[in-house]
Amino acid sequence: ALAERTNLAGVRHILLVLSGKGGVGKSTLCTELALALRSAGKRVGILDVDLCGPSIPRMLRVQDSAVHQCASGWVPVCLGQDGALALMSIGFLLERPDDAVVWRGPKKNALIKQFVTDVAWGDLDFLIVDTPPGTSDEHISTVEALRPHQLLGAVLVTTPQ
């Protein structure tokens, strides 16, 4: 549990982005929110836990980036000259960006836990978590793993229909 405290210790606020269904713009909202916060001078991270449709790397045009290991875990992909936007996604761990992830619950839950505990975020003002559509195991795993940390809140994305 020591690593858990250290890797998120420098993160001031955590924000979950959720929706009841797919295709409503969660990833777009995460990306725009992160860019807006960054342009306001904040240090921002995006954790993409949408394991079946990791679209954040493509939205930020970094789908060919690789994630490296360091002493305290995975080093997120940093964008911009100042590196003020950090990003972690399963998209970086797949052989090809378009590979499908067909995993059962326990393996997904283990990866989410690993994303929460093993990514070396450093100091961030905001960590924005892009979740998969619906109300699945992944959401419960994410919230459980983040429970010991400062959760700022959640943004629920809906559409009129």
C-alpha positions in Angstrom: 0.0 0.0 0.0 3.1 2.2 0.2 3.4 2.7 -3.6 -0.3 3.5 -3.7 0.2 6.5 -1.4 3.3 7.7 -3.2 2.2 7.6 -6.8 -1.0 9.6 -6.2 0.4 11.7 -3.3 1.2 14.6 -5.7 -2.3 14.6 -7.3 -4.4 17.4 -5.8 -7.8 16.6 -7.4 -9.2 13.5 -9.1 -12.2 13.9 -11.4 -14.2 10.9 -12.8 -16.0 11.3 -16.1 -18.9 8.9 -16.5 -22.0 8.2 -18.5 -24.8 5.7 -18.7 -24.2 4.9 -22.4 -21.5 5.0 -25.0 -21.0 7.6 -27.7 -22.0 10.6 -25.6 -18.7 12.4 -25.7 -16.9 11.4 -22.5 -13.5 11.2 -24.1 -14.0 14.4 -26.0 -15.1 16.1 -22.7 -12.0 14.7 -20.9 -9.7 15.9 -23.7 -11.2 19.4 -23.8 -11.3 19.7 -20.1 -7.7 18.7 -19.8 -6.6 21.1 -22.5 -8.6 24.0 -20.9 -7.1 23.3 -17.5 -3.6 23.1 -19.0 -4.1 26.4 -20.8 -5.1 27.9 -17.4 -1.7 26.9 -16.1 -2.6 23.7 -14.4 -0.7 20.4 -14.5 -3.1 17.7 -15.7 -3.2 14.0 -16.2 -5.7 11.8 -18.0 -6.2 8.2 -17.0 -8.0 6.4 -19.7 -9.7 3.3 -18.1 -11.9 2.7 -21.1 -10.2 -0.6 -21.8 -12.3 -1.6 -24.8 -12.3 1.8 -26.5 -9.2 3.8 -25.5 -9.7 6.8 -27.7 -7.8 9.5 -25.7 -4.4 8.7 -27.3 -5.9 9.2 -30.8 -7.7 12.4 -29.8 -4.4 13.8 -28.6 -2.5 12.4 -31.6 -0.1 10.4 -29.5 -1.3 6.8 -30.4 2.2 5.8 -31.4 3.7 6.7 -28.1 5.1 4.0 -25.8 4.9 3.8 -22.0 8.2 3.2 -20.1 8.9 1.7 -16.7 10.7 3.6 -14.0 11.5 2.7 -10.4 8.0 3.8 -9.2 6.0 2.2 -12.0 4.9 3.3 -15.4 5.8 6.7 -16.8 2.8 8.3 -18.4 3.1 9.8 -21.9 3.7 13.6 -21.6 2.5 16.1 -24.1 3.7 19.6 -25.0 7.1 21.1 -24.4 6.4 21.7 -20.8 5.0 18.2 -20.3 2.1 19.7 -18.4 -0.3 17.1 -19.8 0.3 13.5 -18.8 -1.6 10.5 -20.2 -2.0 6.8 -19.4 -4.1 4.5 -21.5 -4.3 0.8 -22.4 -4.0 2.1 -25.9 -0.2 2.5 -25.3 0.1 -1.2 -24.2 -1.5 -2.8 -27.2 0.6 -4.2 -30.1 -1.5 -2.2 -32.6 -3.7 0.8 -31.5 -6.8 -0.8 -33.1 -6.4 -4.2 -31.3 -9.6 -5.2 -29.5 -9.3 -5.9 -25.8 -11.5 -8.9 -24.9 -10.9 -9.6 -21.2 -13.0 -10.9 -18.4 -13.7 -9.0 -15.2 -10.8 -10.0 -13.0 -8.1 -9.2 -15.6 -9.8 -5.8 -16.3 -10.1 -5.0 -12.6 -6.4 -5.9 -12.0 -5.3 -3.6 -14.8 -7.4 -0.7 -13.5 -5.9 -1.3 -10.0 -2.5 -1.3 -11.6 -3.2 2.0 -13.5 -4.3 3.6 -10.2 -1.3 2.4 -8.1 1.6 2.0 -10.6 1.6 5.1 -12.8 4.2 7.7 -11.7 2.1 10.8 -12.2 4.3 13.2 -10.2 2.7 16.5 -9.2 -0.6 17.2 -10.8 -3.4 19.7 -10.1 -6.0 17.4 -11.7 -6.2 13.8 -12.7 -9.1 13.3 -15.1 -10.4 9.7 -15.3 -12.1 8.7 -18.6 -14.3 5.7 -17.8 -16.0 3.2 -20.1 -19.7 3.6 -20.9 -22.3 2.2 -18.6 -22.1 1.2 -15.0 -19.8 -1.8 -15.1 -17.2 -3.6 -13.0 -14.6 -1.1 -14.3 -16.3 1.7 -12.5 -16.5 -0.1 -9.2 -12.9 -1.1 -9.5 -11.8 2.4 -10.3 -13.8 4.0 -7.5 -12.5 1.3 -5.0 -8.9 1.9 -6.1 -9.2 5.7 -5.8 -11.2 5.7 -2.5 -8.1 6.4 -0.3 -7.3 9.5 -2.4 -8.8 13.0 -2.8 -11.7 12.5 -5.1 -12.9 15.9 -6.3 -16.0 14.5 -7.9 -17.6 13.3 -11.1 -18.9 14.8 -14.3 -21.9 12.9 -15.7 -22.2 13.2 -19.5 -25.7 12.8 -20.9 -27.5 13.5 -24.2 -31.1 14.7 -24.6 -32.5 11.4 -26.0 
